[in-house]
Each structure stands twice: as structure tokens, then as C-alpha cells.
Amino acid sequence: MRAIKKKLYYSGLMQTLLYHFIRLYSSLFRFRVENEKQWLDHYKKGGAVILCVYHQQFVSAIRYFRGYRHYKPGLMISQSRDGEIIAGVAKRTGWVTVRGSSTRGGIAALKMMIDHMKENRLAAHIVDGPQGPAFKVKAGVLRMAHESNAVIVPFYTASDNAWYFKSWDKFMLPKPFSKVILRYGEMIKFDTPETPEEFEAQRKSLEDIMCAGSDNLKKELN
């Protein structure tokens, strides 16, 4: 019986049900989007864009991100069993998924994401996934941006009334009828670094920008 339950949990049917539940649940938010035009105009003029978010905050954006499906955006998701569920939801949202992470299959997945970026010019990346540490930017997003000549655009979601789970990322789930803001940060362009120290400085700079942007949005709503 346990094996049957586990098989059902990871099945395509469960992924479909979860996708529709997220869309229905998210429709209950009082949702507002800020500062989208700048990066979207850059993309439409031929630029490459990587949208970056913390693991804690990505669920609130799933419903809205379906609107980008005709751009065929890419998303790298871990090869874990839980990642399989997230990948199934992402595919139903219209995103192209590549499986791999910093802990498993990362090099091959990163190469596939770079190839996808060179062709389609749009991707999203969860910068501290799949296992943290929370709010710590990992190196992959910078390597992807350097190789595809892309700008990095952090985005943040926050709610004035949410549950926070007791997980490594303090996962956020806005409560029904709460106010939810999706805010895009300014475009960031990093030149290819010449030394490991310069690379680390870029990584730390992005981490500082994202921490500040996330904290500022939360303060505004609370």
C-alpha cells in the first residue's frame, strides 16, 4: 500500500492536480506586479534575461509566470523526487525544464540551460536551491549569465498575510485573500570576471542586492 501511495504521489495525475490547485489558490490573492516593463522591453529587443528568485518565494509567481509561456523560458530543477513534482508543474505552466542542481547533475544541466538561453534568451533560476543555505546565492546563475551574455533580474514576492513553513527555506505561502506583490528588480549586467576573486565579488554583490530587495518589500507589506 505504501508503494502505491508513493507512486500516486509522484504521478502525472498528481502533478496535474497540484498545478490546477496552485492556479486556483493563487487566484484568491490580491496580486500586483511591479517593474516588469524594463526587462521585458530589453528581452523583446533581443536581449537575454535570467529571472532570479529565492526558493522561499517562487510559488506565489507560478500563476502569473504562465503568461511567459510563448517565450519558451527555461528553468533548472533538481533531480530529486520532489524536483520531479515541481518540474511537472513547471511544464504545465509552459516552461521548459532542465533537470539538475548544484548537488546532482549540475554541470550537464547548466550546459543545457546555457544552450537554451542562447536560443530562447529567457530563463528563471532559484538561486539558493535545492537545499540551501537559504538566501545564499550559488554560482550557477552567474556562470549562466556570463556564457549567454544575459542580464540578471532579481524578483521578489511578499505577502501581508502568509504562513511560513518550518523548512530550510522558511517557505512562504500567502493566505487566501492576502495582498501579494511580485516586484522585479533592476537589470544587472556582470562582465566576465578575470579572477576567482572577481567572480566571488560578483556573487556577493548579487546576494546583497537580493537580500536588500527582499527585505525592503517585506517591510513595506508588514
C-alpha positions in Angstrom: 0.0 0.0 0.0 2.8 2.4 0.8 4.4 1.8 -2.6 1.1 2.5 -4.3 0.7 5.8 -2.4 4.2 6.8 -3.2 3.7 6.0 -6.9 0.5 8.1 -6.9 2.2 11.0 -5.1 4.8 11.3 -7.9 2.4 10.5 -10.8 1.5 12.8 -13.7 -2.0 12.9 -12.3 -0.8 14.4 -9.0 1.3 17.0 -10.9 -1.7 18.0 -12.9 -3.9 18.3 -9.8 -1.2 20.3 -8.0 -0.8 22.6 -11.0 -4.6 23.3 -11.1 -4.7 23.7 -7.3 -1.9 26.3 -7.4 -3.6 28.3 -10.1 -7.0 28.2 -8.3 -5.4 29.0 -4.9 -3.4 31.9 -6.4 -6.5 33.4 -8.0 -7.5 34.3 -4.4 -4.6 36.7 -3.9 -4.9 40.4 -4.3 -2.0 40.3 -6.7 0.1 43.3 -8.0 3.1 43.2 -10.4 5.8 46.0 -10.3 8.6 47.0 -12.6 8.1 44.3 -15.3 8.3 46.6 -18.3 12.1 47.4 -18.2 13.4 43.9 -18.5 10.6 42.7 -20.8 11.3 45.5 -23.3 15.0 44.5 -23.1 14.0 40.9 -23.9 11.7 41.9 -26.8 14.6 43.9 -28.3 16.8 40.8 -28.5 18.4 40.8 -25.0 18.8 37.7 -22.9 17.3 37.7 -19.4 17.6 35.5 -16.3 14.9 36.0 -13.7 16.2 35.1 -10.2 14.3 34.3 -7.0 14.7 32.7 -3.6 13.3 29.2 -3.0 11.1 30.6 -0.3 9.2 32.9 -2.6 8.7 31.2 -6.0 5.3 29.6 -5.6 3.5 32.9 -5.5 4.7 33.7 -9.0 3.6 30.4 -10.7 0.2 31.5 -11.9 1.5 34.8 -13.3 4.5 33.2 -15.0 2.2 31.2 -17.2 1.9 34.4 -19.2 5.5 34.0 -20.4 5.0 30.5 -21.9 5.1 31.7 -25.5 8.7 32.8 -25.0 9.7 29.2 -24.1 11.6 30.1 -21.0 13.9 27.6 -19.3 14.1 26.5 -15.7 16.6 24.3 -14.0 15.1 21.9 -11.4 16.9 19.4 -9.2 16.8 15.6 -10.0 15.3 14.8 -6.6 11.8 13.2 -6.4 10.4 16.4 -5.1 12.0 18.2 -8.0 10.1 15.8 -10.3 6.8 17.2 -8.9 8.0 20.8 -9.4 9.2 20.0 -12.9 5.8 18.6 -13.7 4.0 21.7 -12.5 6.5 23.9 -14.4 5.9 22.0 -17.7 2.2 22.5 -17.3 2.8 26.2 -16.8 4.5 26.2 -20.2 8.2 26.3 -19.1 11.0 24.2 -20.5 12.6 22.3 -17.6 16.2 21.0 -17.4 16.9 18.6 -14.5 20.0 19.1 -12.4 21.3 21.1 -9.4 24.5 22.1 -7.6 24.4 18.7 -5.8 23.5 16.4 -8.6 23.8 16.6 -12.4 24.6 20.3 -12.2 27.4 20.6 -14.9 25.4 18.9 -17.6 22.2 20.8 -16.7 24.0 24.1 -16.6 25.3 23.5 -20.1 21.8 22.7 -21.3 20.5 25.8 -19.7 23.2 27.9 -21.4 22.3 26.3 -24.8 18.6 27.1 -24.1 19.4 30.7 -23.2 21.4 31.2 -26.4 18.3 30.1 -28.4 15.4 31.4 -26.4 17.0 34.2 -24.3 14.8 33.8 -21.2 15.1 31.6 -18.1 14.4 31.7 -14.4 16.7 30.4 -11.7 16.2 29.6 -8.0 19.4 31.0 -6.7 19.6 29.2 -3.3 18.0 25.8 -4.2 17.5 23.0 -4.0 18.8 22.6 -0.4 20.2 25.9 0.6 21.6 27.5 2.6 18.6 29.9 2.4 19.2 33.2 0.8 22.7 32.2 -0.3 23.3 32.9 -4.0 25.1 30.0 -5.7 27.5 30.2 -8.5 25.4 28.7 -11.3 23.3 31.8 -12.2 26.5 33.9 -12.7 28.0 31.3 -15.0 24.8 31.1 -17.0 24.7 34.9 -17.3 28.4 35.1 -18.4 28.1 32.4 -21.0 24.8 33.7 -22.5 25.5 37.4 -22.2 22.4 37.8 -20.2 21.3 40.4 -17.7 20.2 39.2 -14.3 16.8 40.4 -13.0 16.0 39.5 -9.3 12.4 39.3 -8.4 10.7 39.1 -5.1 7.3 38.1 -3.8 5.9 39.1 -0.4 2.5 39.0 1.3 0.9 41.0 4.0 -0.5 37.8 5.5 1.3 34.4 5.0 2.2 31.1 6.5 6.0 30.4 6.9 6.9 26.7 7.0 9.5 25.1 9.3 11.7 24.2 6.4 15.3 25.1 5.5 14.0 28.0 3.3 11.2 29.1 5.6 8.9 28.5 2.7 6.2 31.2 2.3 2.6 30.5 1.4 0.3 33.6 1.2 -3.1 33.1 2.9 -6.3 33.4 0.9 -7.3 36.9 0.0 -4.0 38.4 1.2 -2.2 41.1 -0.7 0.7 39.7 -2.7 3.3 41.8 -4.6 5.6 40.5 -7.3 8.4 43.0 -7.8 11.1 42.9 -10.4 14.4 44.5 -9.5 16.7 46.4 -11.8 18.6 44.7 -14.6 22.1 43.7 -13.5 24.9 43.1 -16.1 28.1 41.4 -14.9 31.2 41.3 -17.2 33.0 38.0 -17.4 35.4 38.0 -14.4 39.2 37.5 -14.9 39.9 36.0 -11.5 38.1 33.8 -8.9 38.2 36.8 -6.5 36.3 39.0 -9.1 33.8 36.2 -9.6 33.2 35.9 -5.8 32.7 39.7 -5.6 30.0 39.5 -8.3 28.3 36.6 -6.5 28.4 38.5 -3.2 27.1 41.7 -4.9 24.1 39.8 -6.3 23.5 38.2 -2.9 23.5 41.6 -1.2 21.2 43.1 -3.8 18.7 40.3 -3.5 18.7 40.3 0.3 18.1 44.0 0.4 15.4 43.9 -2.2 13.5 41.0 -0.5 13.8 42.7 3.0 12.6 46.0 1.7 9.5 44.5 0.1 8.6 42.6 3.2 9.0 45.7 5.3 6.6 47.6 3.0 3.9 45.0 3.5 4.3 44.5 7.2 
